């Protein structure tokens, strides 16, 4: 497994160092565009791609956590999250949990479509809303369940379109 993991770490590093953007390579143009392009405009204009296709790393390359030692998990988790940052994506866990759990969540959800943003950060999807919370890999720390519970108690004070038209 050590030789396999070493090769996987090298593949992740290669992917990190060779990000292919859908935009011009000229950094002066890139910086100028980033200064005036809003996050909403970039979100609307940027292409939607499979993360596996964009990075060249396949979900199937990541071994299940039960096959890895704690040290291997730590190395692999750091390499994956560093690679995501290079692609301008972040995996944000709002609750503390073992690195082993975080690794397995990212491994399981690696096969996803992402917006190929270059100037504004994207967020790696950690929860899939079509999955029962009881089956969430994060267990009691399921972020979707947490936000779902919070949103139940929110009151929407924004007027509807009809209410705004009356005024």
C-alpha positions as CSV (number, residue, x, y, z in Angstrom):
1,X,0.0,0.0,0.0
2,X,2.9,2.4,0.7
3,X,4.0,2.4,-3.0
4,X,0.5,3.0,-4.1
5,X,0.0,5.9,-1.7
6,X,3.3,7.4,-2.7
7,X,2.2,7.4,-6.3
8,X,-1.2,8.8,-5.4
9,X,0.4,11.6,-3.4
10,X,2.6,12.4,-6.5
11,X,-0.5,12.4,-8.7
12,X,-2.2,14.8,-6.3
13,X,0.9,17.1,-6.3
14,X,1.0,16.9,-10.1
15,X,-2.7,17.9,-10.4
16,X,-2.1,20.7,-7.9
17,X,0.8,22.1,-10.0
18,X,-1.0,21.8,-13.3
19,X,-4.4,23.4,-12.9
20,X,-6.1,24.0,-16.2
21,X,-8.3,27.1,-16.1
22,X,-11.0,27.9,-18.6
23,X,-9.7,31.4,-18.8
24,X,-6.6,33.1,-20.3
25,X,-3.2,32.2,-18.9
26,X,-2.0,35.9,-18.9
27,X,-1.9,36.7,-15.2
28,X,-2.3,40.5,-15.8
29,X,-5.6,39.8,-17.6
30,X,-6.7,37.3,-15.0
31,X,-6.1,39.8,-12.2
32,X,-7.9,42.5,-14.0
33,X,-10.9,40.3,-14.6
34,X,-10.9,39.2,-11.0
35,X,-11.2,42.8,-9.8
36,X,-14.4,43.6,-11.7
37,X,-16.1,40.2,-12.0
38,X,-18.6,39.6,-9.2
39,X,-19.0,36.2,-7.6
40,X,-22.5,35.9,-9.0
41,X,-21.3,36.8,-12.5
42,X,-18.5,34.3,-12.3
43,X,-20.8,31.6,-11.0
44,X,-23.2,32.2,-13.9
45,X,-20.5,32.3,-16.6
46,X,-18.0,29.7,-15.4
47,X,-18.3,26.2,-16.9
48,X,-19.7,23.3,-14.9
49,X,-17.2,20.4,-14.9
50,X,-16.7,17.1,-13.3
51,X,-14.1,17.5,-10.5
52,X,-12.5,14.2,-11.6
53,X,-12.2,15.4,-15.2
54,X,-10.8,18.8,-14.2
55,X,-8.2,17.4,-11.7
56,X,-7.4,14.2,-13.5
57,X,-7.9,12.4,-10.2
58,X,-10.5,9.7,-10.0
59,X,-12.6,9.0,-6.9
60,X,-11.7,5.3,-7.2
61,X,-8.0,6.2,-6.7
62,X,-8.7,7.0,-3.0
63,X,-8.6,3.9,-0.8
64,X,-11.4,3.4,1.7
65,X,-10.4,4.8,5.2
66,X,-10.6,1.3,6.8
67,X,-7.5,0.3,4.7
68,X,-5.3,3.1,5.8
69,X,-3.4,3.9,9.0
70,X,-3.9,7.2,10.9
71,X,-0.6,8.5,9.5
72,X,-1.7,7.6,5.9
73,X,-5.1,9.2,6.4
74,X,-3.4,12.4,7.6
75,X,-1.0,12.6,4.6
76,X,-3.7,11.8,2.1
77,X,-6.3,14.2,3.6
78,X,-3.8,17.1,3.6
79,X,-2.8,16.4,0.0
80,X,-6.4,16.3,-1.2
81,X,-7.4,19.5,0.6
82,X,-4.2,21.2,-0.7
83,X,-5.1,20.1,-4.2
84,X,-8.7,21.4,-3.8
85,X,-7.3,24.8,-2.7
86,X,-5.1,24.9,-5.8
87,X,-8.4,24.5,-7.8
88,X,-9.9,27.3,-5.7
89,X,-12.1,25.0,-3.7
90,X,-12.4,24.5,0.0
91,X,-13.8,21.7,2.0
92,X,-15.3,23.4,5.1
93,X,-16.3,21.2,8.0
94,X,-18.3,23.3,10.6
95,X,-18.0,20.7,13.3
96,X,-14.9,19.1,14.8
97,X,-14.5,15.5,13.7
98,X,-11.6,13.1,13.2
99,X,-9.5,13.5,10.1
100,X,-10.5,9.9,9.2
101,X,-14.1,10.9,9.0
102,X,-13.2,14.1,7.0
103,X,-11.1,12.0,4.6
104,X,-14.0,9.5,4.0
105,X,-16.5,12.3,3.4
106,X,-14.3,13.9,0.8
107,X,-13.4,10.5,-0.8
108,X,-17.1,9.5,-1.0
109,X,-18.2,12.9,-2.4
110,X,-15.2,13.5,-4.8
111,X,-17.3,12.5,-7.8
112,X,-19.2,15.8,-8.2
113,X,-19.8,18.6,-10.6
114,X,-18.2,21.9,-9.7
115,X,-18.2,25.4,-11.2
116,X,-14.8,26.1,-12.6
117,X,-14.2,29.3,-10.7
118,X,-10.9,31.1,-10.9
119,X,-11.4,34.2,-8.9
120,X,-13.9,33.4,-6.2
121,X,-13.7,30.4,-3.9
122,X,-16.0,27.4,-4.5
123,X,-17.1,25.1,-1.7
124,X,-16.6,21.3,-2.0
125,X,-20.1,19.7,-1.5
126,X,-19.8,17.7,1.7
127,X,-23.5,16.7,2.0
128,X,-25.9,15.5,-0.6
129,X,-29.4,16.7,0.2
130,X,-31.1,13.7,-1.4
131,X,-29.5,11.4,1.2
132,X,-31.2,10.6,4.5
133,X,-29.4,12.4,7.4
134,X,-29.3,9.1,9.3
135,X,-27.0,7.7,6.5
136,X,-24.7,10.8,6.5
137,X,-21.0,9.9,6.9
138,X,-20.7,12.7,9.4
139,X,-23.1,11.1,11.8
140,X,-24.4,13.6,14.4
141,X,-22.2,16.3,12.9
142,X,-24.2,16.2,9.6
143,X,-24.1,19.8,8.3
144,X,-27.2,19.4,6.2
145,X,-29.3,18.3,9.2
146,X,-27.9,21.2,11.2
147,X,-28.8,23.8,8.7
148,X,-32.1,22.2,8.0
149,X,-33.0,22.4,11.7
150,X,-31.9,26.1,11.8
151,X,-33.9,27.0,8.8
152,X,-37.1,25.5,10.3
153,X,-37.1,28.3,12.8
154,X,-36.3,31.2,10.5
155,X,-39.0,33.7,9.7
156,X,-39.0,35.2,6.2
157,X,-39.7,38.9,6.6
158,X,-39.0,39.6,3.0
159,X,-42.2,40.8,1.2
160,X,-43.4,38.6,-1.6
161,X,-43.5,40.0,-5.2
162,X,-47.2,40.6,-4.9
163,X,-46.7,42.6,-1.6
164,X,-44.0,44.7,-3.2
165,X,-46.2,45.5,-6.2
166,X,-49.0,46.7,-4.0
167,X,-46.7,49.3,-2.3
